[in-house]
């Protein structure tokens, strides 16, 4: 998922609850891992790309989401 796709994903689901959003992210992550398109390294690359545009609170939240996706 490109940073642009990630941003669109989040914007499209702004009104979803946090659990619903995380469940959808987990599903998408599993699909991408099976297709060889996602890895823990790729998640870190996405974080590195997006983090300069995020507030400290958003960066912390994104780190938590990545941690939970790796479970």
TORPA-4810 file (N, C-alpha, C, O; in nm, 3 decimals):
<nodes>
NODE_1_0.086_-0.117_0.000_0.000_0.000_0.000_0.091_0.123_0.000_0.178_0.137_0.085_X
NODE_2_0.068_0.209_-0.094_0.148_0.331_-0.101_0.102_0.429_0.007_-0.007_0.414_0.062_X
NODE_3_0.185_0.528_0.038_0.140_0.628_0.136_0.010_0.696_0.095_-0.073_0.728_0.180_X
NODE_4_-0.008_0.718_-0.034_-0.131_0.781_-0.082_-0.251_0.690_-0.059_-0.358_0.736_-0.019_X
NODE_5_-0.232_0.560_-0.084_-0.340_0.464_-0.061_-0.372_0.454_0.088_-0.488_0.442_0.126_X
NODE_6_-0.268_0.459_0.171_-0.288_0.454_0.315_-0.367_0.576_0.362_-0.459_0.564_0.443_X
NODE_7_-0.332_0.692_0.310_-0.403_0.814_0.348_-0.549_0.807_0.306_-0.638_0.844_0.383_X
NODE_8_-0.575_0.759_0.184_-0.713_0.745_0.136_-0.789_0.643_0.221_-0.905_0.665_0.255_X
NODE_9_-0.723_0.533_0.254_-0.785_0.431_0.339_-0.832_0.491_0.470_-0.946_0.470_0.512_X
NODE_10_-0.744_0.566_0.535_-0.778_0.626_0.665_-0.889_0.729_0.648_-0.984_0.731_0.727_X
NODE_11_-0.880_0.815_0.547_-0.983_0.918_0.526_-1.119_0.855_0.498_-1.220_0.901_0.550_X
NODE_12_-1.121_0.748_0.416_-1.246_0.681_0.383_-1.312_0.617_0.504_-1.432_0.593_0.505_X
NODE_13_-1.232_0.589_0.607_-1.284_0.519_0.725_-1.279_0.604_0.851_-1.281_0.550_0.962_X
NODE_14_-1.274_0.735_0.837_-1.263_0.824_0.952_-1.373_0.804_1.054_-1.351_0.821_1.174_X
NODE_15_-1.491_0.770_1.008_-1.604_0.757_1.100_-1.619_0.615_1.155_-1.709_0.589_1.235_X
NODE_16_-1.531_0.525_1.114_-1.534_0.388_1.167_-1.473_0.388_1.307_-1.390_0.473_1.340_X
NODE_17_-1.515_0.295_1.386_-1.455_0.280_1.517_-1.312_0.229_1.504_-1.275_0.170_1.402_X
NODE_18_-1.234_0.251_1.608_-1.094_0.210_1.605_-1.079_0.059_1.586_-0.992_0.015_1.510_X
NODE_19_-1.161_-0.019_1.653_-1.152_-0.164_1.639_-1.185_-0.209_1.496_-1.118_-0.297_1.442_X
NODE_20_-1.287_-0.148_1.436_-1.323_-0.182_1.299_-1.211_-0.146_1.203_-1.181_-0.222_1.110_X
NODE_21_-1.151_-0.031_1.225_-1.040_0.012_1.140_-0.921_-0.083_1.154_-0.861_-0.122_1.054_X
NODE_22_-0.887_-0.121_1.276_-0.776_-0.212_1.298_-0.805_-0.349_1.238_-0.715_-0.411_1.181_X
NODE_23_-0.927_-0.398_1.252_-0.963_-0.527_1.191_-0.945_-0.523_1.040_-0.893_-0.618_0.981_X
NODE_24_-0.988_-0.415_0.978_-0.972_-0.401_0.833_-0.825_-0.393_0.795_-0.783_-0.454_0.696_X
NODE_25_-0.746_-0.320_0.870_-0.602_-0.311_0.844_-0.535_-0.449_0.858_-0.450_-0.485_0.777_X
NODE_26_-0.574_-0.524_0.960_-0.519_-0.659_0.978_-0.553_-0.748_0.860_-0.467_-0.820_0.809_X
NODE_27_-0.678_-0.742_0.815_-0.720_-0.824_0.701_-0.638_-0.788_0.577_-0.587_-0.875_0.507_X
NODE_28_-0.626_-0.658_0.551_-0.551_-0.613_0.434_-0.403_-0.651_0.446_-0.341_-0.691_0.348_X
NODE_29_-0.348_-0.639_0.565_-0.207_-0.673_0.587_-0.184_-0.820_0.560_-0.087_-0.857_0.495_X
NODE_30_-0.273_-0.907_0.610_-0.260_-1.051_0.586_-0.265_-1.082_0.436_-0.186_-1.162_0.386_X
NODE_31_-0.358_-1.019_0.366_-0.369_-1.039_0.220_-0.240_-0.996_0.150_-0.191_-1.067_0.062_X
NODE_32_-0.187_-0.883_0.189_-0.064_-0.833_0.126_0.056_-0.920_0.161_0.144_-0.939_0.078_X
NODE_33_0.060_-0.972_0.284_0.169_-1.062_0.322_0.164_-1.189_0.239_0.267_-1.237_0.193_X
NODE_34_0.045_-1.244_0.219_0.029_-1.366_0.139_0.068_-1.343_-0.005_0.117_-1.433_-0.072_X
NODE_35_0.046_-1.222_-0.054_0.082_-1.188_-0.191_0.228_-1.144_-0.203_0.275_-1.114_-0.313_X
NODE_36_0.299_-1.142_-0.091_0.440_-1.101_-0.092_0.461_-0.952_-0.105_0.570_-0.907_-0.140_X
NODE_37_0.356_-0.875_-0.078_0.363_-0.729_-0.094_0.386_-0.655_0.037_0.413_-0.535_0.036_X
NODE_38_0.376_-0.724_0.150_0.390_-0.657_0.279_0.480_-0.741_0.368_0.478_-0.864_0.365_X
NODE_39_0.557_-0.672_0.446_0.646_-0.737_0.542_0.666_-0.639_0.657_0.631_-0.521_0.646_X
NODE_40_0.721_-0.687_0.768_0.751_-0.592_0.877_0.841_-0.478_0.830_0.826_-0.364_0.875_X
NODE_41_0.934_-0.508_0.742_1.022_-0.404_0.688_0.942_-0.300_0.610_0.967_-0.180_0.622_X
NODE_42_0.846_-0.347_0.531_0.764_-0.255_0.451_0.680_-0.167_0.543_0.661_-0.048_0.515_X
NODE_43_0.629_-0.224_0.653_0.551_-0.143_0.749_0.637_-0.031_0.805_0.590_0.082_0.820_X
NODE_44_0.761_-0.061_0.835_0.853_0.041_0.888_0.882_0.147_0.783_0.898_0.264_0.816_X
NODE_45_0.891_0.107_0.656_0.913_0.204_0.548_0.795_0.299_0.537_0.812_0.420_0.519_X
NODE_46_0.674_0.244_0.548_0.554_0.328_0.543_0.555_0.426_0.659_0.526_0.545_0.642_X
NODE_47_0.587_0.376_0.778_0.595_0.464_0.895_0.696_0.575_0.871_0.667_0.692_0.897_X
NODE_48_0.814_0.540_0.822_0.919_0.640_0.799_0.874_0.745_0.698_0.909_0.863_0.712_X
NODE_49_0.798_0.704_0.598_0.750_0.797_0.497_0.645_0.892_0.553_0.647_1.012_0.524_X
NODE_50_0.554_0.839_0.635_0.444_0.920_0.685_0.475_1.000_0.810_0.417_1.106_0.833_X
NODE_51_0.567_0.951_0.892_0.589_1.012_1.023_0.623_1.161_1.021_0.580_1.233_1.111_X
NODE_52_0.699_1.212_0.923_0.727_1.355_0.925_0.601_1.443_0.913_0.604_1.561_0.949_X
NODE_53_0.492_1.385_0.863_0.370_1.461_0.841_0.271_1.445_0.957_0.161_1.500_0.953_X
NODE_54_0.310_1.370_1.060_0.220_1.339_1.171_0.262_1.414_1.296_0.378_1.450_1.315_X
NODE_55_0.164_1.436_1.382_0.194_1.493_1.513_0.255_1.382_1.599_0.252_1.265_1.561_X
NODE_56_0.309_1.419_1.714_0.367_1.319_1.803_0.262_1.215_1.844_0.291_1.096_1.848_X
NODE_57_0.142_1.261_1.874_0.034_1.169_1.913_-0.001_1.073_1.799_-0.024_0.954_1.821_X
NODE_58_-0.004_1.126_1.677_-0.033_1.042_1.561_0.078_0.940_1.536_0.052_0.825_1.502_X
NODE_59_0.203_0.983_1.555_0.316_0.890_1.538_0.308_0.778_1.641_0.329_0.661_1.607_X
NODE_60_0.277_0.812_1.765_0.263_0.711_1.869_0.151_0.613_1.835_0.166_0.492_1.852_X
NODE_61_0.040_0.666_1.786_-0.073_0.581_1.749_-0.035_0.490_1.632_-0.070_0.371_1.632_X
NODE_62_0.035_0.544_1.535_0.076_0.462_1.420_0.171_0.351_1.464_0.161_0.239_1.416_X
NODE_63_0.263_0.382_1.556_0.355_0.279_1.608_0.276_0.168_1.676_0.307_0.050_1.660_X
NODE_64_0.172_0.206_1.751_0.088_0.108_1.818_0.014_0.022_1.718_0.006_-0.100_1.735_X
NODE_65_-0.039_0.083_1.613_-0.110_0.009_1.509_-0.013_-0.090_1.443_-0.049_-0.206_1.424_X
NODE_66_0.105_-0.046_1.408_0.203_-0.135_1.345_0.238_-0.251_1.438_0.249_-0.366_1.395_X
NODE_67_0.255_-0.220_1.565_0.285_-0.326_1.661_0.174_-0.430_1.663_0.200_-0.550_1.664_X
NODE_68_0.050_-0.383_1.664_-0.063_-0.475_1.668_-0.078_-0.552_1.537_-0.121_-0.667_1.539_X
NODE_69_-0.045_-0.490_1.425_-0.053_-0.559_1.296_0.051_-0.671_1.286_0.029_-0.770_1.217_X
NODE_70_0.162_-0.654_1.354_0.268_-0.755_1.349_0.235_-0.877_1.435_0.303_-0.979_1.425_X
NODE_71_0.133_-0.868_1.519_0.095_-0.979_1.609_0.041_-1.096_1.531_0.005_-1.198_1.590_X
</nodes>
